[in-house]
Amino acid sequence: MNSIKRLAGIIWIILGPLAIYFLLQTAISEITKKPGIDTIIQWGVFVVVFFPIAIGFILFGLYALQGHYDHLPENSNQIDDYDSTAI
């Protein structure tokens, strides 16, 4: 199961930059088709909101690849036992 998590981490790392690329490509395409202020504001908001989400994809994949999700706690008592300095 841990190897599947690490493979999924690689997929998330690839999906992050792809999402950013397609988001910016679509935003530029839509703004050039209809260069009004409403279109610029709309796509500006989309980029500002979804850019950090795409960065989160990359970080999530990086943590999965590094093995931070290899052992997940089964109950709330195990959360206190987790060594936070290992990160």
C-alpha positions as CSV (number, residue, x, y, z in Angstrom):
1,M,0.0,0.0,0.0
2,N,2.9,2.4,0.7
3,S,4.2,1.9,-2.8
4,I,0.8,2.9,-4.2
5,K,0.9,6.0,-2.0
6,R,4.3,6.9,-3.3
7,L,3.2,6.3,-6.9
8,A,0.2,8.5,-6.3
9,G,2.6,11.2,-4.9
10,I,4.4,11.2,-8.2
11,I,1.1,11.6,-10.0
12,W,0.1,14.6,-7.8
13,I,3.5,16.2,-8.4
14,I,2.9,16.0,-12.1
15,L,-0.7,17.1,-11.9
16,G,0.3,20.4,-10.0
17,P,2.3,22.0,-12.8
18,L,-0.1,20.6,-15.5
19,A,-3.0,22.3,-13.7
20,I,-1.1,25.6,-13.5
21,Y,-0.1,25.4,-17.2
22,F,-3.7,24.7,-18.4
23,L,-5.1,27.3,-16.0
24,L,-2.8,30.0,-17.3
25,Q,-3.2,28.9,-20.9
26,T,-7.0,29.0,-20.7
27,A,-7.0,32.3,-18.9
28,I,-4.8,33.9,-21.5
29,S,-6.9,32.4,-24.3
30,E,-10.2,33.6,-22.8
31,I,-8.8,37.1,-22.1
32,T,-7.6,37.5,-25.7
33,K,-10.9,36.3,-27.1
34,K,-12.9,38.9,-25.1
35,P,-10.6,41.5,-23.6
36,G,-13.1,43.2,-21.4
37,I,-12.5,44.2,-17.8
38,D,-15.1,41.6,-16.6
39,T,-13.2,38.8,-18.3
40,I,-9.9,40.0,-16.9
41,I,-11.4,40.1,-13.4
42,Q,-13.1,36.7,-13.7
43,W,-10.0,34.9,-14.9
44,G,-7.8,36.8,-12.4
45,V,-9.9,35.5,-9.6
46,F,-9.8,32.0,-11.0
47,V,-6.0,32.1,-11.2
48,V,-5.6,33.6,-7.7
49,V,-7.9,30.9,-6.2
50,F,-6.7,27.8,-8.1
51,F,-2.9,28.6,-8.2
52,P,-2.4,27.8,-4.5
53,I,-4.6,24.7,-4.9
54,A,-2.2,23.5,-7.6
55,I,0.8,24.3,-5.4
56,G,-1.0,22.2,-2.7
57,F,-1.1,19.3,-5.2
58,I,2.6,19.5,-5.5
59,L,3.2,19.6,-1.8
60,F,0.8,16.8,-1.1
61,G,2.6,14.6,-3.7
62,L,6.0,15.5,-2.3
63,Y,4.9,14.5,1.2
64,A,3.5,11.2,-0.1
65,L,6.7,10.6,-2.1
66,Q,8.8,11.2,1.1
67,G,6.7,8.7,3.0
68,H,4.8,11.0,5.4
69,Y,1.6,9.1,4.8
70,D,3.1,5.6,5.3
71,H,1.6,5.2,8.7
72,L,-1.7,7.0,9.4
73,P,-3.1,7.1,13.0
74,E,-6.0,4.7,13.6
75,N,-7.4,6.6,16.5
76,S,-7.0,10.0,18.2
77,N,-4.7,8.7,20.9
78,Q,-2.0,7.9,18.3
79,I,-2.0,11.6,17.1
80,D,-0.3,12.7,20.3
81,D,2.4,10.0,19.9
82,Y,3.3,11.2,16.4
83,D,6.8,12.7,16.2
84,S,6.3,16.1,14.6
85,T,10.1,16.7,14.5
86,A,10.4,14.0,11.9
87,I,9.2,16.4,9.2
